[in-house]
Amino acid sequence: MLNSIPNATAYANYKQASVETATPEKLLLMLFDGGIRFLNQGKIAIERKDYSSAHKNLVKVQDILFELMVTLDMEKGGEIASNLYKLYDFYRNEVIKANINKDAELLKPVLEFLRLYRDMWAEAARTVRIGAK
């Protein structure tokens, strides 16, 4: 058991370093990946009636969606940023409703949205990298 503590510390340090050194594009993808992972875990927990775990995972999804909202540059982003803010807010509220009602069905459109936008941002990042070469 004692051997796992240094490994856990090393892993936490590695995760912290990867966040601190990631490009903005990579950070965005990390947020979407985390949102998808925690949403899936929350959905499974609801289906298993493990409401404590469901709540913990769905709060993480809410936090990720909130982070996506507050990092938008509303001045430079204009209407696009405004529309993204509304989408993130809508889906964050859907996660809140699903968490309150313990309704896994409400999470399906959120998962579809996160997957679609994750793929879209990944493709945009690839296009920008290719264009920069």
C-alpha positions in Angstrom: 0.0 0.0 0.0 2.8 2.4 0.8 4.3 1.9 -2.7 1.1 3.3 -4.2 1.5 6.7 -2.5 4.6 7.8 -4.3 3.1 6.5 -7.6 -0.1 8.5 -6.9 2.0 11.6 -6.2 4.1 11.1 -9.3 0.9 10.7 -11.4 -0.6 13.9 -9.9 2.6 15.7 -10.7 2.6 14.4 -14.2 -1.0 15.5 -14.7 -0.3 18.9 -13.3 2.7 19.3 -15.6 0.8 18.2 -18.7 -1.9 20.8 -18.0 0.6 23.6 -17.4 2.5 22.8 -20.6 -0.5 22.1 -22.9 -1.4 24.3 -25.8 -4.8 26.0 -25.6 -6.1 23.6 -28.2 -4.9 20.6 -26.2 -6.4 22.1 -23.0 -9.7 22.4 -24.8 -9.6 18.8 -25.9 -8.6 17.7 -22.4 -11.7 19.4 -21.1 -14.0 17.7 -23.6 -12.3 14.3 -23.0 -12.8 14.7 -19.3 -16.4 15.8 -19.8 -17.2 12.8 -21.9 -15.4 10.4 -19.4 -17.2 11.8 -16.4 -20.5 11.9 -18.2 -20.2 8.2 -19.1 -19.3 7.4 -15.5 -22.2 9.4 -14.2 -24.6 7.8 -16.6 -23.5 4.3 -15.6 -23.7 5.2 -11.9 -27.3 6.4 -12.3 -28.2 3.2 -14.1 -26.6 1.2 -11.3 -28.4 3.4 -8.7 -25.0 4.4 -7.3 -26.3 8.0 -6.7 -23.3 9.2 -4.7 -20.9 8.3 -7.6 -23.3 9.7 -10.1 -23.5 13.0 -8.3 -19.7 13.2 -8.0 -19.1 12.6 -11.7 -22.0 14.8 -12.9 -20.7 17.7 -10.8 -17.4 17.3 -12.5 -19.2 17.6 -15.9 -21.0 20.7 -14.7 -17.6 22.2 -13.6 -16.1 21.4 -17.0 -19.0 23.0 -18.9 -18.7 26.0 -16.6 -15.0 26.2 -17.4 -15.7 26.1 -21.1 -18.2 29.0 -20.6 -15.9 31.3 -18.6 -12.9 30.8 -20.9 -14.7 32.1 -23.9 -13.4 35.5 -25.2 -16.7 37.3 -25.6 -15.1 40.4 -27.1 -13.1 38.7 -29.8 -15.5 35.8 -30.3 -18.5 37.9 -30.9 -21.7 36.0 -31.9 -19.9 32.7 -32.1 -18.7 33.0 -28.5 -22.1 34.1 -27.4 -23.8 31.1 -29.1 -21.2 28.7 -27.6 -21.8 30.2 -24.2 -25.6 29.5 -24.6 -24.9 25.9 -25.7 -22.6 25.2 -22.8 -25.0 26.7 -20.4 -28.0 24.8 -21.8 -26.1 21.4 -21.6 -24.8 22.3 -18.1 -28.4 22.8 -17.0 -29.4 19.5 -18.6 -26.6 17.8 -16.5 -28.0 19.5 -13.4 -31.5 18.3 -14.2 -30.3 14.7 -14.8 -28.3 14.8 -11.5 -31.3 16.1 -9.5 -33.8 13.7 -11.1 -31.3 10.8 -11.5 -32.4 10.5 -15.1 -29.7 8.9 -17.4 -31.8 9.6 -20.5 -31.3 13.4 -20.0 -27.5 12.8 -20.4 -27.7 11.2 -23.9 -28.0 14.6 -25.8 -25.2 16.1 -23.6 -22.9 13.2 -24.5 -23.7 13.6 -28.2 -23.0 17.3 -28.0 -19.7 16.8 -26.1 -18.5 14.1 -28.6 -19.5 16.2 -31.6 -17.8 19.4 -30.4 -14.7 17.5 -29.2 -14.3 16.1 -32.7 -15.0 19.5 -34.3 -12.4 21.2 -32.1 -9.8 18.4 -32.8 -10.3 18.8 -36.5 -10.0 22.6 -36.2 -6.8 22.3 -34.3 -5.4 19.9 -36.9 -6.4 22.3 -39.7 -4.7 25.2 -37.9 -1.5 23.1 -37.4 -1.4 22.1 -41.0 -2.0 25.6 -42.2 0.8 26.9 -39.9 3.4 24.6 -41.5 
